[in-house]
């Protein structure tokens, strides 16, 4: 049967699975293929709004394209980003997190994990502008989009509103009238009138809309100006009974700078429930995510949610953690309480764990975690960040392995920051070759894997570990958290590295415990250039059994961490920022050609931005030992004098240590 003889629906299905370049070629093949490609082209529309005039021009262009191709009926999903009348504000926040060049945010955003790029301890003020009114200038500015969606041929299924402007009343009324079955995914939800005697009528209309399907809200007990925020309480009440079709909630809990200031010693005001709230009535959510600074040290936060939603309906649950800080995780006490609840429909679980042993030893934490993970029915997706040991990993493989399709394991230990607290000597868990082979055998259906790999200076043992992942038949997407830390320096009394000569010497008089050899190993481990990234890909991809590997991500992290929590010098940190690069490697459309893959540096723009900052800081800090160590590893390529610090030249001289070749037959 030829392609042209296939039914239109089947040709549309084929077109929908093509990459953009392949889709263009497919559409040019014939009139029939062009017709089939239209649905894939126009099914999902993405708009970024800044100014009303720009929005008007974009909608005119979109309308013309849809009209010319008779494709109005193809439109199913629309995503709106940006901020109407907020171009400069939006672009500023994209360039500098929190609007400041000095924000130390480079290490806060993992290129592997789908975390919201928010600094949960930054300054934050609850929006207090007036609630948008129907027929106001701001509302009228959305008229071009409203007119487009009023076309009879368009049958909208999903509207994703990820815009920092308020949701316009005219658009909400249109959804109710013309697209009552459309699912509204409001990703910047915030009620501004909660401190009023009665919440604003339009805000209640939006919050209780039958179209509202997904809600993402930033919440904090009190903002940086001392204003109480009750959005969390409001969201829980919406989930319980007021939003009839709400199925997914994402809460980003903040602890803003200044919110606990002595300027605000008063207690929070009492919360007045939303109009129409019925106590003891429970909602049926499918998905709940509590991110940020959620108090999971005890069960209280989850008990509050248990009074508003029925946990038995949840299919997806994400608890704890925030960018670059992992203290907000589940403790043993909270995990024990969760085992008193029922989650029969749960398929996806993402959790951050926390020992909470700074002041009191918690010897039963591992057993509590094992019991916790055994309490769930076999899961399809599981993500764990925090203190993990082999017994926990073995439980995951044994209990959930056969059903898992997606797995993320990021072992880490929290470093104490209280001078009077306990000094635990736990070492982070890392995966050995035997453990990876156990993963291969007990998780045979795994399609996506994120896992920590301990860097070992590109030695043959490290290459051998990478090779093991080629034996996972179902695996198609792989992400490596490349751990460059060395906690043994301060936490392992048996640590005696085989250093020679000056490598045995301390880096300086103030840091006797850290040897030059330790720093050399750190720099070699975190130096990830494109050549090494490609080498790791070529170690795995050619020997991959079963499905071909489609994607590989690399994220070097924890460089300069020796288990003390001491801040690295700006110069040391600046060098690491330059060397530790993240990569994405993707197989090309010709999967039969082994050399057909693309390589992209992740977060390149952010790295270059922070290079500007690092140059300033590094020039004001005298630490010649760092320069000497760098040049001892990577001498100048052209043989010029290396005694004078020239970091711009050093950028062109360094390269990763290549992976050692494995013996034939290994």
N, C-alpha and C positions, 0 to 999 in steps of 0.2 A: 504494500500500500504506500503510495507516494505521500509526501508531506501535504501537498495541495488538496488531496482527497480527504484529509482528516476533517472531522467536524470542527466548526469554529471554536467551540468550547475547549476542545483538546489543543488546538493551536494556541489559544489564549493561555492555557496552562503551561505549554512549552515556553512561550514568550515570557511568562511571569517568573520563570526560573533562570533567566539569562542575566549576565552582567551587563552594565550599560553599553559597553562597546559591542558586545555580542548582540545585544538587542537592536542596536542601530543597523548592524549588518543583516540581521534577520528581517527587519522591516523593509530593507531595500531589495530583498530577494524577489518579491512578487507583490501584486496588488493584494492577494489573499493574505500573505504574511504581514503586509503593512496594516491591513485591517485587524489582524489578530494582535498586533503589537500595541495598538492604541490603548487597550485596557491597562496593560502593564505600564505604559507611559503616564497615563492620566489618573490611574486609580488613587494614587497618593500625591497630594499637593502640599508643598511646604512653602509657607509665607513667613518672611521676617519683616516686621513692621517697625518703622521709625517715625516717619512724618506722614500726615494725612495725604499730602500730595503724592508721595512715593507709593503709598498704598493704593491710591486711585489709579496711578499709571500701571502698577503691577496687575491689578484686577482687570484693567482694560486689555492688557497684553494677554492675560490668561483667557479672558472671554473670547478674544479674537482667535486664539489657538484652538479652543474648544469648539468654536463655531465653524472654523475652517475645516476641521476634521470630523465634525458632527459627533463629538465625544463627550457631550455634557453627561450622558448616561453612564460614562465610565467612572466618574468621580465618586469615590466611596469614603475616603479619609482625608481630612485636612488638618495640618499641624501649623499652629501660629506661634512664632517666637518673637523676641525683641521687646520693645517698649515704645508705644506710640508717644511721639513727642519726646523721646528720650535717647536719641542717637548718640550724643556725646557721652551720656552716663553709661549707656550699654557698652560702648566701645572701650571706655575707660576701665570698666570692671572686667572686660575680657582680657585687657592687656595686663592690668595689675590687680591681682586678687585683693579684695577689700579696698580698692582704689589707691593703694600705696605701693610704690616701688620697693619699700623697705620690708614689706611683709615676707616673712621667711616661709614661703609656701611651696618651694620647689619640691620638697620631700613629702608634701602633704597629699599629693594626688597620685594614686597608683594608676599606671596606664593599663593594668590588668583587670582591676576591679571596677564594677559599675557603681562607684560612690559619687554622691553629690559633692561638687567642688565648693564646699563651704567650710570656712574656718569657724568652728562652733564656739570659740571663745573670743571672737572678734567683737567689735562694737556693733550693736544692733538696736534700732529704734522701731517700735511698733508703728506701722503706717497710721497716720492720724489725719490724713487729708479727708475732705468731705467725701461721702459715698457718692458715686456717680449717679446722676439723675437721668431719667428718660428725657430724650430730646435736648439734652445739654450739648454743648459744642463737642465734648469728648465722645459722647454717644453718637452724634451725627457723623463724626469722622469715620465711623465704621460702615457707613451707608453703602459704599461700593461692594463690600463683601456681602452684606445683607442682601442687596439686590441680586448678586450672582447666585446665592444659595436659594433664592426665591424662584429660580427657574424650575419649571415643572419636570424637566427631564432629570434633574439631579436628585438622587436618593442617597442622602448622606448617612453613613453608618457610624462613623467616629469623628469627633472633633476634639483635637488635643490642643488645649490652651496653655501654652508655656510662656506666656507674655507677662511682663511686669506691670502692665496696665490693668485696670479693673475690667472685669468682664462686662461688655456693653449690654444694657437692657434690651436694645432692639434686636441683638443677636439671640439673646435668650428667648425672647417672645417668638422669634422666627422658628427656633428649634421646636418650641411647644406647638406651634401652629402647623409648620410645613414638614418638620422632621421629628415627630414625637418619639420615634424609636431610635434616634441617634444617641449614641453614648457620648456623654461629655466627660472628658478627662481633664480636670482642672488642676494644673500642676503648680499654680501660684496662689492657692486658696488662702484667703485671709479675711476675717470679719473685722471691720473697723469700728463698729458701733456697739461693741459688747459692754462698754462702760456706761452707755446710756440707759435710761430707765427702761426703755423698750428698744430692742434692736431695730435697725432701719428696715422698712417693709421690703425694699428691693433685695437687701442682703438675705432676708429670710426666704424670699421667693427663689433666689439662686440656690441657697443652701438646701432647700427642700424640693428642688426641681426633680421631677421623675426622670429627667435625662441624665442627672448627675450619676456617673458610674465610678469614676476615680477621683480621689481628692488627695493632694499633697500640700501639707501645711507646715510652715515654720512656727514653732511654739517655744515660749519661754515663760517662766513664772513672772519675771520682771525684766524690763528692757534697760538699756544703758542710761536712760533718763529717769529711771525710777517709776515708770508707768507699769502697772500690773497688766498682764496679758492673760486672757482667759480663752484663747483659741483652742487649747488642748481640751479643756472641759467642754467647749462647744462641739468640737469634733467628735468626742465620745458620745455626746447626746444625739448628734446627727446619725451616728452609726447605729444607735440603739433603736431608733424608731422614726426619726423625722425625715430622713432621706430614704425614700422607699426602695430605690434601686441601686443604692450605693454598694459596691462590691469590693472596692480596693481602697485602702487608706495607707498613706505614707506620711509619717510624722518625723520631722527633723527637729530634735530638741536642742535648743541653744542654752548656753550659760554665758551671756554677753559680758564683755568687759564693762565694769562699773555697776553691774546689776546687783552685786552684793556689797556695794560701797556703804561705809558708815553713814553716808548722807541719807540712806534709805533704811533706817532702823525699824520702821513700822512693819507690822504684819500685813499680809495681803488682805485685800477686801474680800468679803464673802461673795461667792459665786451665786448669781441668780440664774436659775435654769432658763433655757430658751422657751419661748411660748410654744405650747403644745407638747412639751416633753412628758413622757409617761414613765415614771420610775418602775424599775424591775422588768421592763420590757427589753428583750435582747434582740439585736440585729443579727443578720446572717451574712457576714462578710466572707469573701473568698480569699482575700489577701490582706495581711496586716504587716507593716514594716515600721518598727520603732528604732530610728537611728539617732545618732548624736548622743547627747549627754542624758540618756535615759537612766534613771536610777533602778538598776537591776541588781544592786547589792543585796536587796531583800525582795520578797515577792510583792510589795505594796503596789508598784506600778501595774503589774500584771493583774493583781486582784481588782484594781480599779477598772481595767478593761474587761475583766470577766463579769463585772456587774452590768456591762453595756452590750457585750456581744457574746454570741454562742460559739465557743471555741470548736465545737464539733463540726462546724461548717467550713472551717479554714482549710484551704488547700495549699496556701503559701504563707510562710511565717519567717520574718527577719527580725532579729533582736540584737541590739547593742552595737557598740563601736562607732568611731568617727575618725575622720582623717588624721593620720599620724598620731593617734592616741588611742590606746586600747584598754583603758581602765574602766570603761563603761560596759563591762561584759557580765554575763551570767555567772553568779557565784554558785557554790555547792548548795547553799540554802535555797536559792531560787530554783535551781534545777530539781531539787527534791520536791518543792511545791508544785512545779509543773507536772510532775508525775502523778499528782492527785487529780489532774484534769484529763480530759479525753480529746484526742486529735485524730479521729478515725479516718478523715479524708485528706490528711496532710500528705502532700507529694514533694514539696520543696521546703527545705529548712536551711536558714542562714543564721549562724550564731557567732557572737564573740564571747569568749570565756575569760574569766578573771579569778585568780586564786583568792584575792582579798586576804592575803596573809602578811600584810605589812606589819601589823601589830600583834596578830595572834597566828600561831602555826595552824595550818589546815591540813592535817595528814590524810584526811579521807577524800580530798578533792578528786583524785583520779577515780576512785570507786564511785563517787557520786556522778561523775561525768559518764562513766561506763553504763551505769544504771539508767541514766537519762537517755542516752542514745539507743539503748535497747528498748526503751518504753514506746518508741514509735514503730509503726508498721514500716516495712521496707520502703525507703524513699527513692524517688527518681533523681532528685537533685539535693546535694548537701554541700554546705560551705562552713568550714570551721576556722576561726582565727583565734589564737590565744595559746595558753599552756597545754600542749599536747604531748603525750608520751606514747610509747609503743603499745601499751595495753589499750589505750583509747583508739589508736589507729587500727589495731587488730579487731576491736569490736565493730568499728565502722566497716571494715572489709568483710567480716564474717556475717554480720547481721544485715547489712544493706548492699553488699557487693553485687549480688546477682541482679538487683533491680536498678542500680545506679546508672544514669545516663550522663550526668554532669557532676563533677566532684572538684572541690577546691579545699586544699589543706595548707594552712599557713601557720606553722608552729612559731610561737614567740613567747618570751617571758618579759614581764614588766619590770623595769629597773626601779628600785626604791628611790624616792626623792625626799623622804623625811629623815632628817639627821638622827632623830631619836627612835626611829622604827627598827624593826628587825632587818637583818642583812641576809636574806635568803641566798643560797648558793646554787639555785637551780640553773642547769644548763639547757638552752633550747634544744629541742629534739630535731634531728635531721634524718633524712631518709637514706638508708644504706642500699646497696645493690640488692641484697636479699629482700628488703622491704618493698622495693619497686617490683621485683619479680613476684612477690606475694600479691601486690596490687594487680599485676597482669593476670594472675591466675584466678583471683577471687572477684574481680570486677570485669568480666569478659565483655560486657555490653557498653562499657564506658566510651562516650563519644567526645566529651570535652573534659579536659583535666587542667587544673591549675595546681602546681605543687612546688614546694621549696626544694631547691637543689643547692647543696653546699659547694661553693667554689673552692677549687684546690689547685690554683695556679696553672690551669689547663693541662694538668698531668694526665697520664694515660688512664688512671683510675677514674678521673672525671669524665673523660671521653667514653669510657666503658659504661658509665652510668647513663649517659645520654643514649647510648646505643640500645639500652634495655627498652626504651619507650617505643622503638620501632617494632617491637613484638606484640603491641596491643592492637589487635585486629580491627576493632570497631572505632578506634581513636581517629578523629579528624581535626581536632583543634587542641593545641597544647600550649600552655603558658608556664614559663619557668620564673619563679621568684628566686633570683640568684643571690644567695646569702653570702655577703662579704664580711660578716662580723667574725670576731674571735674572742668569745667570752672566756675561753680557757686561760687567757693571759692573767685574769684576776680571780677566776673561780675554781680553777683546777690545780690543786697543790702538786699534782704529778706532772704538770706541764713543763717539759724541758725540751724546747725546740733545738734542732741541730744546726745552730747558727755558727758561722765562722768569723773570725777577725772582728772588724768593726761592727758587724751585725749584732754582736753580743752586747754592744754598748748601749746605754740609755740614750734616748733622743735628746734630753737636756737634763740639767741638774734638778729641775722642778718636777720631772716626770721619770723617776728612777725605775718604776715598774714597767715602763713601755720601752722595748728595745727597738733599735733601728731595723732589725730583721722583721719584727712584727709589722712595722709601718710599710716596709717594702712589700710584704705579702699582701697587705690590705690594698695597696695601690695596684699591684699586679692583678689581684682578683677583681677589683671594681672596674678596671679598664676594659670596656667592651666596645670595640669598634666594629665597623661593618664587616670586615673580613672574618672576625671571630664569629659574629652572628651567622654569617653564611656557612661557616665551617660547622657550627652546631647543627644547622639545618641539613647539611650534606651528610652529617654523621647519622642522622635519623631517617631522612626521607628515602634514600635509595634502598634501604633494607626494610622499609615499612611493609609489614604483612597486612593482608586484608584490604581495607579501605586506604586510599592514599592520604597522606597528611595534607590538609588544606591550609592550615595556618599555624604559625609559631610566634609567640610573643616572649620577649626577654625583658626582665626588669631587675637590674642590679640594685640591691638595697642593703642597709645596715653597715655600709662601709665606715670604718672609724669607730665602731661600737665594740668596746672591750668589756662590757658587763659592769661598768661603773656609773653610767649615766652622766659622766662629766662632759661638758660641752667641748666640742672640737674647736681649735683655733680657727679664725676666719680664713687663714691661709690654707690650712689643711682642708677645710670644708670647700674652699674655692677650687682646689685641685680635684677633689672628688666630684664636684659638680661638672667639671670638664671631662673627666674620664668615664663616669658612670652613665652610660647612654642606654636608653631602652629602644627596642627594635620590634618591628612587625614584619614578618616574612610570610608571603602568601603565594600559593601555587598559582601559576598562570592558567589560562583557559585550555591550553594544550597539555593536559595532565599526563600525556604519554611521553613528553620530553622532560627529562630530569633537570635540565638547566633552565627550564621555563618557570622562573619565580621572580617576584618583585620584593624589594627590600625598602623599608621606610623607617626613618628614625622617629620614634614617638616623642612628643613633647619637645620637638626641636625649637620651636619658637620660644617656649618657656625657658629652655636652657640658654638660648642666646640673650634673652632678657636678663636673666640672672647673671650672665657673664658681665654685663655692664655694672651691676652692683658689686660683684666679686672683685672686679678690677679696682674699684674705689677702696674697698675694705682691705684687700691684700697689700695695697701700697702703703697703708698706714700701720702695718703690723710687722715688726722685726722678728722673724723666726727663720734664720738662714738654714737651719737643719732640714726644713722641708724641701727647699730648693736643692740642697746637696743630695738628699735621698732620691728625689725625682731624677736628677741628672746621673746618679749612679746606676739607675735602672735604664734610662733612655738618654744616652749621650747625644750631643748635637749630631745631626745627620751629615752636616757639611764640615765637621771637624773644627769648627770655630770654638773660641774660648767659652767655657760653660760657667765660669766663676761669677759672672755678672747676671743677676736675675733679669730674665726677659721672658715673661710668661706668654707673650704673644708668639714668640718663636717656638717655645716649648709645645704649643698646640699643634705645630706642624711636625714635631719630632717624635711624639709618642705613638705607640701602636700596641695593640693587644698581644699578649703571648699566644702564639698559635697552639691549638690543641695538639698534644703529642699523638703520634700515630700509634694505633693499636697493633700488636703483633698479628701477623697473618693467621687467619683461622679463629681469632678470638671473637 
